[in-house]
Amino acid sequence: MSYGFFSVIALCLVTLLSSCSSNGTTTTTTATNAYAAAYESSSLKYASTLTLSFPSSCSMTVSGTGVPYQHQVYYLTPVTNGGTVVATTPSGIQLGLSPYAGSGLSSVATVSGTFNICPTKASTTTAAGGGPIGLIFSGTVLFDPYEATNTVALSDNASYTFSSTACAPATTCTSSFIDTCNQHTTGGSSGSTWHYHGVPPCWTAVADGSSTSASHIIGIALDGFPIYGGYDINGNAVSVSALDACNGITSATPEFPNGAYHYVLPVNTTSARSSIDCYSGTVDATLSQLMQKLKCKMPFLLANGKVRLPDGREVSRKEADAWMRQTMPDMQMAGSMPMTDSQTANEAKASKPMAMMKGM
């Protein structure tokens, strides 16, 4: 995301997990819990740069490189004062063009986390609280449905198409704020964190073998319950109305033919039900504290010239500057990053240098 002090801005500082390609490496134990057995199963699909290990019968440690499994050649990212606006989201976030390669978007942090893989339902649900709420085994973290501005992310997308040789054999490129895998990135001084806001079709195709077959486990929520794509064991799309408030359901799946509680990311859903917004189980205290530190805290420059803060307030740029200095005094700026593929007039316009946040 581009970052200008103040004028823009990226989504939030997160440094959790990410990765790339088919099955990675794992060490296993003999599981007696049904959920643990499913996570340890040799049929579980996970990225080649993702490593799973099981330090105990009810814990799983995951680590990855942070590289997204699939990505666009260009992305739309929030612009600075000097950036060229090529698209605006429905909520008014102004976006410019950034290449994945060479722009800092591909700079990622390598991190790890340990999950409880013997989950049980709690007496009450717990709000997700923003930021990462789980890990998809493509290696990319899953966020709740919302951006830092409390806007539902998948309903606040925008795209821009332009002539380019960079997307060969096509003669045009289409860039989006959130791509066709329902992902984009956040960033900070420690690097970018790619994340999903809904079901990732690029990974469900790997896990399921088809976009419309029965969904298999594609990830794990912070409370340990498995995350699935949007199809039931018969290959039918799961209706949002069949899910509980946390997008959970107890039903049969390929891993649990007799039924088990799990979360579902519904297909073709751009509402607040696109991702998990609360937990049915208990989140480990260490993970919970980490997530609170990694919540999205950055403001966005809007088309009306004002700035929307994470608490939803719209303020002037001067007020936003003061908020930034008080709230995020350690933020750094990288130098201007010019666009490199400027073969056409459109690209030349979009190539105007944009100040980028370090690590993006």
C-alpha positions, -999 to +999 in steps of 0.1 A: +000+000+000+012+035-006+019+056+023+024+093+026+029+111+059+000+117+063-021+114+032-029+079+027-030+048+035-025+012+038-047-012+056-029-024+087+003-037+102+003-075+103+031-100+103+017-135+105+018-162+079+019-166+041+033-189+014+031-206-021+022-239-041+013-275-032+022-297-002+050-286+021+067-305+049+053-318+082+062-339+112+034-359+128+024-376+160-004-402+165-036-382+171-065-394+191-086-363+188-107-362+155-097-326+147-060-333+154-062-364+132-077-343+104-049-317+106-023-344+107-038-364+078-016-371+048-045-359+026-044-324+040-033-300+012-009-272+021+016-250+003+051-261-005+066-233+014+045-240+045+058-262+073+036-279+098+048-296+129+030-311+159+049-305+192+022-322+211-010-342+205-031-311+206-009-284+191+003-275+156+030-250+148+029-235+113+055-214+096+058-200+061+077-176+038+049-151+034+047-153-004+011-153-017+001-185-035-012-165-065-011-128-073-018-102-100+009-084-119-004-050-107-025-041-077-045-010-068-032+006-035-042+037-016-024+067-030-005+097-015-010+134-023+013+130-053+000+097-066-022+094-096-057+082-088-069+056-113-099+042-093-120+049-062-138+023-041-175+026-033-166+040+001-143+066-014-108+052-009-086+066-036-064+041-054-033+042-076-014+015-096+014-005-081+034-034-097+037-065-076+073-069-086+097-042-075+072-020-057+077-036-023+043-054-024+063-086-028+084-079+003+070-102+030+077-112+066+084-148+076+065-157+108+049-186+127+021-195+151+010-224+172-026-235+172-047-257+195-059-285+173-083-301+198-109-274+199-142-274+218-171-250+217-172-223+244-203-214+263-204-180+245-190-167+213-161-142+211-159-113+186-131-116+161-119-081+169-103-073+135-072-084+118-061-121+113-087-146+124-071-177+110-047-192+085-055-207+051-031-235+042-021-217+010+001-199+035-019-167+036-038-154+067-075-149+067-089-116+080-124-109+092-148-093+067-138-057+074-112-032+064-097-009+090-124+016+082-151-009+092-162-012+056-169-048+044-139-054+023-154-075-006-181-049-011-156-021-014-135-033-043-124-015-074-106-024-107-087-007-134-078-020-169-050-006-191-029-016-220+004-034-212+028-060-223+034-070-187+004-094-187+014-113-219+000-130-238-028-106-230-024-071-243-042-056-213-038-058-176-065-056-150-056-046-115-078-046-084-078-035-048-088-071-039-079-097-065-098-127-079-085-148-050-102-124-025-068-112-012-046-081-010-019-069+013-011-048+043+023-036+053+047-018+075+083-015+084+085-053+090+071-062+056+038-069+038+012-094+050-011-109+023-045-118+035-080-130+024-113-114+032-134-144+019-132-178+003-100-180-019-110-198-052-073-201-062-067-223-031-101-242-029-093-254-064-062-270-050-077-284-019-109-297-035-097-306-070-127-286-085-144-253-078-178-270-072-169-303-056-173-310-018-151-286+002-122-299+022-103-283+050-086-252+037-074-236+069-076-233+107-092-205+128-075-191+158-097-211+181-086-243+163-118-252+144-112-260+107-121-236+079-138-249+048-148-235+014-184-229+005-197-264-007-212-292+014-203-329+012-227-333-018-211-304-037-240-280-031-233-244-021-238-238+016-264-211+022-255-183+046-288-189+063-276-224+073-247-210+092-246-197+128-235-161+136-198-171+134-202-188+100-201-222+117-221-253+111-222-289+122-224-312+092-207-340+073-175-332+054-149-354+035-128-354+067-157-358+091-183-381+073-203-383+106-203-346+110-183-320+130-184-283+138-165-262+113-164-227+097-175-220+062-165-192+038-195-189+015-191-186-022-203-155-042-207-136-009-196-099-006-215-092+026-203-092+062-208-130+060-179-134+036-155-142+064-155-152+101-165-124+125-166-143+158-152-175+174-173-204+187-143-218+205-116-203+228-086-185+213-053-191+230-043-160+251-010-156+234-026-156+199-053-133+211-027-108+224-008-110+192-039-103+171-048-073+192-014-058+184-018-065+147-052-049+143-056-025+114-049+010+126-043+030+095-064+058+080-075+062+043-075+092+021-110+096+006-122+112-026-139+140-007-105+152+005-110+140+041-095+111+059-113+082+074-098+070+107-100+034+119-128+043+143-149+055+114-145+093+120-138+115+089-114+142+097-093+168+079-058+160+067-043+183+094-062+164+121-051+131+105-015+143+105-018+149+143-035+116+148-007+098+129+021+115+149+005+105+181-007+071+172+020+058+149+052+078+156+074+049+143+061+048+108+087+053+081+085+063+044+104+047+016+115+067-014+093+073-044+088+042-066+081+050-102+062+025-123+085+007-148+062-006-175+050+026-193+045+015-229+012+033-233-002+067-225-024+051-198+006+035-182+026+067-185-001+085-165-003+057-140+035+057-138+037+089-118+059+082-088+041+073-057+056+074-022+053+038-008+054+027+028+086+009+037+081-029+033+052-026+009 
